[in-house]
Amino acid sequence: MRIGVYVDTENITRNGGRGLRYDVLREFACRDGADALRLNSYTSFDSERAQTDEDYKRNVRSFQAALRDFGYKVIVKRVKWYVNEDGRRFGKANSDLDMAVDVLLEARNIDRVLLATGDGDFAKVARALQNMGCRVEVVAFDNVSGELRREADLYVSGYLIPGLLPSESRGPEWGEEGSRVRGLCHWYDPLKGYGFIRYLRFFTGPLWVTDTKRQDSPYASTFVHSSELQRAGVNTAELPSRQVVLEFTLLPSPTKPGDLTAQEVTVVPRPVVREPRAAPVGVRPAAAQVGVRPSAAPVGVRPAAAPEPVSNRTD
């Protein structure tokens, strides 16, 4: 099985994926022993800013070097600055076309494509890839196009992939007692006042086996009481839900020794599912860029945080 991974770095960084672990993304893409034939990351670089901001220049170069260490080819789109009719300067560095062209040209040698983006412009690209015989998987976080999710053969929220985002502390490993994990409430009974949250323990097994009673399932399911959900501000009338990502701590059950339950529940910022819309006229003024924010990394996982991207779309 030959895999191609294409990362829209600007889109991912803007929409919940800041600090994404590119080594873990590669492991996820190659989870069934597949070979990574292509690993492309599309980034931007503001050469004008780099002339006066040494921190920005150093952070970007460090980030790009880390990507190359993980085996990614870094495709850099230089920011171009323009002046609109109001005299305001804005930056533009859109890599969508470059990424779409590359994946379509290289698809003939690839069996499976992973698109790391939530941009709805790639829905037609996904359809074209499928017509060429490729299986298409999508990984994204927030503001994910509904059309792209539906076109993909497999969509996985990046929040649910173990280790894909940096841990806030060096606590227990994902899935162990005392660890913080994320999952989806797949069953809830409002009369009984409890439900169950399903989460990925690991991603080496068949992701389509969601029945946690099967030994080959990579998923586990844990009990959650309605009081935990209510404290987190969850509208239980919406449960079960594939949209509400829950983060929680796995702690021992107070009533069933040996079992773990979901406690200290919080809601991960809910994705806004974007439907197709007309192409924008003009672009939005560029957002200010800042340096890389340090964050704790899980043991054995090397951090590679992207600098803040230049905004190049309009709402």
Secondary structure, DSSP 8 states (H G I E B T S, - for coil): -EEEEEEEHHHHHHTT-TT--HHHHHHHHTTTS-EEEEEEEEEEE-HHHHTT-HHHHHHHHHHHHHHHHTT-EEEEEE-EEEE-TTS-EEEE---HHHHHHHHHHHGGG-SEEEEE---GGGHHHHHHHHHTT-EEEEEE-SS-BHHHHHHSSEEEEGGGSTTSS--SS--S-TTSTT-EEEEEEEEEETTTTEEEEEEES-SSS-TT---TTSTT-SEEEEEEEHHHHHHTT--GGG-S-SS-EEEEEEEE-SSSTT-EEEEEEEE------B------SS----------------TT---------------
